[in-house]
Amino acid sequence: LKPRSSRAGGPARPRSAPRGRFCAMDLGRCSAAELEAWLPGLRHPSRARDAGLDLAPLQRYEEATSRARALRHMPGCSSIAILDDQVLQVGSFGSADLEHGLPMATDSIVRLYCLTKPMVATGLMILVERGLCKLDDEVSKHLPEFKSARVCAKKTNLVCSPDDKPLAARSLTLRRLLTHSSGLGYAPSLGMDPSGPDEEAYAGITKQCDSGKIRSLEQLSKAVAALPLRFHPGERYMYSFGLDIAGRVIEVLSGKSLDRFLRMELFDPIGMKDTGYSVPPGVARKRMAALYATKENMQAIGEKPGLGAGTHKSPLGTLVRIDGQRPEHSAWVGKQSCPVFSGGGIMGQNRGGLVSTLADQARFYLMLLRGGRLSPKHKQILLPKTVELMWGSDWLCRPSAVGRKCRDKGTLFGWHALGEIGIVKRPMRKHYPDTFEFGEWGMAGAACTHVTVVPHRKLLCLWFTQTLEGWPGWKAPEQNLWSAAREVALKRDVPARKRPASSGATASAAPEAKRRRAT
């Protein structure tokens, strides 16, 4: 594959990894030397044939994605697929900002939403390694506001009552925060109505964040602790404020705000220069991707269309721009950014969580794939055994979490410190929509920022866009990055003489990476 030229004109790119915060580097446009400087130890896609890899599936993916963009099926996207030390595909398609003519690039700044969670979990594991806490510590050991935590007496109860039930000893633990088995719930956001009492109980927190009454993780933690748990810790899985509370634990143990801790201990050491909780206005004007949703969802979130705002028809519906009509008007820019450094990725209706780029996220997940160190020149963030502990198996089935395999609408799934993990073994040469292969794990954000990692294959895929409506295109295998990357990996892993006949991309299509439980 040739490097994709997704930007027209512009200054020449530097010949080495850039220095300083918010430095542009579009991996889809740079030379082999530039890409290999930014992602150390990797080979450019143009060198894949030297390694005996057939990239035809990824060429079909690029062609299909280009056609989808030409038909205006989506604003734009960027993607990268890495197999061991070889970049299989990297490039961008379409627009980051339809109204202002900004092309999508691997250095386009995007809102991560719940893709914030793996980095906050990594931050907590840094403190576990240093002996400042243990995964099975009671949350109340570090956050006294949880010492009086109790379980609601009735499922319909929204506030505490005298009949609420006491917790079992050593039940509300840090491990259960990471695995969403703590009994905490989540607040509705992004214009969604509460799905039931479990969300309705936290609806007031959404309003308090938007009104400015809650302005820190400390205040958020106390507001969450003042509500009854929805079930006994360890009873089941339910997506929750767990990572926000874990973020507050990081603040208490480190003596630093969550944003400063992540910057000092994770982002700066591995050169994640475009990752943080806010974007300077000048940078936003040049590189921040716009966010799109349907008119109905825009109204539900509480936003009004801007003067002269355009509409964009697509299979997702008629899309309109939200989160400001110009990049510098975004709720993630400068002084408008949320004062609560969300560990979970969202505060209020549509604020908070980290922003980043596809290039920065590639560095983060490469660091983990390489056992906690991006390259010999970089700091060791975590020990290899800690990385293996984090993502090597399903944590929910352990007695210290839930103690059994969990199901969602009848489908088995697993969860560990970083996200969802596949726990069902299936024939590898079939297509299974919306599932992972055994041992594969992934996470996603509400605006379609997806990551999947197959540790035993050393396969990493990232696919980013900025729409709240999902992307139906990857249901066609030829548009599915994961299908294409899996096909290349399987051909590498199976000797030629044993390789079964293939009938194209469909024969070995990979599971889709859209996650139901990730927002």
Residue pairs with C-beta under 8 A, 6 or more apart in sequence:
1 45
1 46
1 48
1 55
1 58
1 59
1 62
1 88
1 89
1 91
2 45
2 46
3 28
3 29
3 30
3 31
3 32
3 35
3 44
3 45
3 46
3 90
3 91
4 28
4 29
4 62
4 90
4 91
4 92
4 93
5 28
5 29
6 26
6 28
6 29
6 78
6 91
6 92
6 93
6 103
6 104
6 105
7 26
7 29
7 103
7 105
8 103
13 24
13 25
13 26
13 29
13 30
13 31
13 34
14 25
14 34
15 33
15 34
15 37
16 34
16 37
17 25
17 37
17 38
17 271
18 24
18 25
18 273
20 273
21 273
21 274
21 276
22 273
22 274
22 279
22 280
22 283
22 287
23 273
23 274
24 107
24 286
24 287
25 34
25 38
25 106
25 107
25 359
26 92
26 105
26 106
26 107
26 359
27 35
27 38
27 39
27 80
27 90
27 106
27 107
27 358
27 359
27 362
28 78
28 90
28 91
28 92
28 105
28 106
29 105
30 38
31 44
32 43
32 44
32 46
32 47
35 42
35 44
35 87
35 90
36 42
36 43
36 44
38 359
38 363
39 82
39 87
39 359
39 362
39 363
39 366
40 374
40 375
40 377
40 378
41 85
41 370
41 375
42 82
42 85
42 86
42 87
42 366
43 50
43 51
43 85
43 86
43 87
44 87
45 55
45 86
45 87
45 88
45 89
45 90
47 86
48 55
48 86
48 87
48 88
49 55
51 86
52 492
53 83
53 86
53 88
53 488
53 491
53 492
54 488
54 491
55 88
55 89
55 488
57 483
57 484
57 485
57 487
57 488
57 505
58 81
58 88
58 89
58 481
58 484
58 485
58 488
60 478
60 484
60 505
61 89
61 478
61 479
61 480
61 481
61 483
61 484
62 89
62 91
62 93
63 478
64 473
64 476
64 478
64 479
65 77
65 79
65 93
65 473
65 479
66 93
68 74
68 93
68 473
68 479
69 76
69 77
69 93
69 94
72 312
72 313
72 314
73 314
73 315
73 316
73 473
74 94
74 314
74 316
74 465
74 467
74 471
74 473
75 94
75 95
75 96
75 98
75 104
75 290
75 292
75 312
75 319
75 465
75 466
75 467
76 92
76 93
76 94
76 95
76 96
76 103
76 104
76 289
76 465
77 92
77 93
77 94
77 104
77 448
77 463
77 464
77 465
77 471
78 91
78 92
78 93
78 104
78 105
78 106
78 108
78 358
78 463
78 464
78 465
79 89
79 90
79 91
79 92
79 358
79 461
79 462
79 463
79 464
79 481
80 87
80 89
80 90
80 106
80 358
80 362
80 460
80 461
80 462
81 87
81 88
81 89
81 90
81 459
81 460
81 461
81 462
81 481
81 484
81 485
81 488
82 88
82 362
82 366
82 459
82 460
82 461
83 457
83 458
83 459
83 485
83 488
83 489
83 492
84 458
84 459
88 485
88 488
89 481
89 484
89 485
90 106
91 106
92 103
92 104
92 105
92 106
92 108
93 104
94 103
94 104
95 101
95 102
95 103
95 104
96 102
96 103
96 104
96 105
96 108
96 287
96 288
96 289
96 290
96 466
97 288
97 289
97 290
97 327
98 290
98 292
98 310
98 312
98 321
99 290
99 309
99 310
99 321
99 325
100 290
100 326
100 327
102 108
102 286
102 287
102 289
102 290
102 327
104 289
104 465
105 287
106 357
106 358
106 359
107 274
107 287
107 357
107 358
107 359
108 287
108 288
108 289
108 357
108 358
108 464
109 274
109 279
109 283
109 284
109 287
109 288
109 289
109 355
109 356
109 357
110 289
110 355
110 356
110 357
110 358
110 447
110 449
110 464
110 466
111 291
111 323
111 332
111 353
111 355
111 445
111 447
111 449
111 466
112 345
112 353
112 354
112 355
112 356
112 445
112 449
113 345
113 346
113 353
113 445
113 446
113 447
113 449
113 519
114 344
114 345
114 346
114 353
114 443
114 444
114 445
114 446
114 518
114 519
115 345
115 354
115 356
115 361
115 443
115 444
115 445
115 449
115 450
115 451
115 518
116 243
116 342
116 343
116 344
116 345
116 353
116 354
116 445
117 243
117 343
117 344
117 345
117 418
117 419
117 443
118 364
118 418
118 419
118 443
118 451
119 262
119 266
119 275
119 354
119 364
120 243
120 246
120 247
120 250
120 258
120 262
120 343
120 344
121 178
121 243
121 246
121 390
121 417
121 418
122 266
122 368
122 381
122 382
122 390
122 418
123 247
123 250
123 258
123 261
123 262
123 265
123 266
124 133
124 174
124 178
124 246
124 249
124 250
125 382
125 386
125 389
125 390
125 417
126 265
126 266
126 381
126 382
127 133
127 249
127 250
127 253
127 254
128 134
128 135
128 386
129 382
129 383
129 386
132 253
132 254
133 141
133 142
133 174
133 249
133 253
134 174
135 173
135 174
135 175
135 178
135 400
136 170
136 173
136 174
136 175
136 400
137 173
137 174
138 146
138 170
138 172
138 173
139 146
139 149
139 172
139 173
139 174
139 177
139 182
139 245
139 249
140 146
140 147
140 149
140 172
142 249
142 252
142 253
143 221
143 225
143 245
143 248
143 249
143 252
145 221
145 222
145 225
145 226
146 172
146 225
148 225
149 167
149 172
149 225
149 228
149 229
150 160
150 164
150 165
150 166
150 167
150 228
150 229
151 164
151 165
151 166
151 167
151 183
151 228
151 229
151 230
151 231
151 232
152 160
152 161
152 164
152 165
152 201
152 228
152 229
152 230
153 161
153 163
153 164
153 165
153 228
154 163
155 197
155 198
155 230
156 197
157 164
157 197
157 201
157 228
158 197
158 200
158 201
159 201
159 227
159 228
160 226
160 227
160 228
161 228
164 228
165 232
167 229
167 232
167 233
168 232
168 233
171 232
171 233
171 234
172 182
172 183
172 229
172 233
173 182
173 233
173 400
174 246
174 249
175 395
175 400
175 401
176 182
176 183
176 233
176 234
176 242
176 400
176 401
177 184
177 240
177 242
177 243
177 245
177 246
177 249
178 242
178 243
178 246
178 395
178 416
178 417
179 237
179 242
179 395
179 396
179 401
179 402
179 415
179 416
179 417
180 237
180 238
180 239
180 240
180 242
180 415
181 233
181 234
181 235
181 236
181 237
181 238
181 396
181 401
181 402
182 229
182 233
182 240
182 242
182 245
183 229
183 230
183 231
183 232
183 233
183 235
184 224
184 229
184 230
184 238
184 240
184 241
184 242
184 245
185 198
185 199
185 201
185 202
185 230
185 238
185 240
185 241
186 198
186 199
186 202
186 238
186 239
186 240
186 241
186 344
187 199
187 202
187 203
187 205
187 206
187 241
188 194
188 195
188 199
188 200
188 202
188 203
188 206
189 206
189 346
189 348
189 349
189 350
189 519
190 297
190 300
190 301
190 346
190 349
190 350
190 446
190 468
190 519
191 297
191 298
191 299
191 300
191 301
191 302
191 349
191 350
192 300
194 200
194 203
197 230
198 230
198 238
201 227
201 228
201 230
202 224
202 227
202 241
204 223
205 214
205 220
205 223
205 224
206 348
206 349
207 348
208 214
208 223
209 220
209 338
209 340
209 347
209 348
209 351
209 352
210 348
210 349
210 351
213 219
214 220
214 223
214 340
214 347
215 339
215 340
216 339
216 340
217 244
217 247
217 248
217 251
217 257
217 258
217 340
217 341
217 342
217 343
218 248
218 251
219 340
220 241
220 244
220 248
220 340
220 347
221 244
221 245
221 248
224 241
224 244
224 245
230 238
231 238
234 400
234 401
234 402
234 403
235 402
236 402
236 406
237 396
237 402
237 406
237 415
239 517
239 519
241 344
242 344
243 343
243 344
243 345
244 342
244 343
244 344
245 343
246 343
247 258
247 341
247 342
247 343
247 344
248 258
248 343
250 258
250 261
250 343
251 257
251 258
251 261
254 261
254 265
256 264
257 341
258 341
258 343
259 276
259 277
259 341
263 276
265 381
266 272
266 364
266 381
267 273
267 275
267 276
267 360
269 378
269 379
269 381
270 363
270 364
270 367
270 374
270 378
270 379
270 381
271 363
271 374
271 378
272 356
272 360
272 363
272 364
273 360
274 355
274 356
274 357
274 359
274 360
275 354
275 355
275 356
275 357
275 360
275 361
275 364
276 354
276 355
277 332
277 337
277 338
277 341
277 352
277 353
277 354
277 355
278 332
278 333
278 334
278 337
278 355
279 288
279 330
279 332
279 333
279 334
279 337
279 355
280 333
280 334
281 328
281 333
281 334
284 327
284 328
284 330
284 332
284 333
284 334
285 326
285 327
285 328
288 327
288 330
288 332
288 333
288 355
289 466
290 321
290 323
290 327
290 466
291 321
291 322
291 323
291 330
291 447
291 466
291 467
291 468
292 312
292 319
292 320
292 321
292 322
292 466
292 467
292 468
292 469
293 301
293 319
293 320
293 322
293 467
293 468
293 469
294 316
294 317
294 318
294 319
294 320
294 469
295 305
295 311
295 318
295 320
296 317
297 322
297 468
297 469
298 305
298 320
298 322
301 322
301 349
301 350
302 349
303 322
303 323
303 350
305 320
306 321
306 325
307 325
309 320
309 321
309 325
310 320
310 321
311 318
311 319
311 320
312 318
312 319
312 320
313 319
315 472
315 473
316 467
316 469
316 470
316 471
316 472
317 469
319 467
319 469
322 350
322 468
323 329
323 330
323 331
323 332
323 350
324 330
324 331
324 333
327 333
328 334
329 336
330 336
331 337
331 338
331 350
331 351
332 338
332 351
332 355
337 351
338 347
338 348
338 351
338 352
340 347
340 352
341 352
342 352
342 353
344 353
345 352
345 353
345 354
345 445
345 446
345 519
346 352
346 353
346 446
346 519
347 353
353 445
358 462
358 464
361 449
361 451
361 462
361 464
362 460
362 462
363 374
365 451
365 453
365 460
365 462
366 374
366 460
367 373
367 374
367 378
367 381
368 382
368 387
368 390
368 391
368 453
369 453
369 455
369 458
369 460
371 382
371 383
371 384
371 387
372 380
372 381
372 382
372 383
372 384
372 386
372 387
373 379
373 380
373 381
374 381
382 390
389 417
390 416
390 417
390 418
391 416
391 417
391 418
391 421
391 441
391 453
391 455
392 416
392 455
393 414
393 416
393 421
394 405
394 414
394 415
394 416
394 421
394 423
395 401
395 414
395 415
395 416
395 417
396 402
396 404
396 405
396 406
396 414
396 415
397 403
397 404
397 405
397 406
397 414
397 423
405 412
405 414
405 423
406 412
406 413
406 414
406 415
407 413
408 516
408 517
411 435
412 423
412 424
413 420
413 421
413 422
413 423
413 517
414 420
414 421
414 422
414 423
415 421
416 441
418 441
418 443
419 441
419 442
419 443
419 451
419 515
419 518
420 436
420 441
420 442
420 443
420 515
420 517
420 518
421 436
421 439
421 440
421 441
422 435
422 436
422 437
422 438
422 439
422 440
422 441
422 511
423 438
424 435
424 438
425 438
426 432
426 435
426 437
426 438
428 437
428 490
428 508
429 490
429 500
429 507
429 508
430 509
431 477
431 483
431 506
431 509
431 510
431 511
432 511
433 475
433 511
433 512
434 511
434 512
434 514
434 516
435 511
435 512
436 442
436 452
436 511
437 454
437 486
437 510
437 511
439 454
439 455
439 456
440 452
440 453
440 454
440 511
441 452
441 453
441 455
442 450
442 451
442 452
442 453
442 513
442 515
442 518
443 450
443 451
443 515
443 518
444 450
444 451
444 513
444 514
444 515
444 518
444 519
445 518
445 519
446 468
446 519
447 465
447 466
447 467
447 468
448 463
448 464
448 465
448 466
448 467
448 470
448 471
448 514
449 462
449 463
449 464
449 465
450 461
450 462
450 463
450 464
450 513
450 514
450 515
451 460
451 461
451 462
451 513
452 460
452 461
452 482
452 513
453 459
453 460
453 461
454 489
457 489
457 493
459 485
459 486
459 489
461 481
461 482
461 485
461 513
463 481
463 482
463 513
465 471
470 514
471 514
473 479
474 480
474 481
474 482
474 483
474 512
474 513
474 514
475 512
477 483
477 505
477 506
477 509
478 484
478 505
480 505
480 509
480 510
480 512
481 513
482 510
482 511
482 512
482 513
483 505
483 508
483 509
483 510
484 505
484 510
485 510
486 508
486 509
486 510
487 502
487 505
487 507
487 508
487 509
487 510
490 508
491 499
502 508
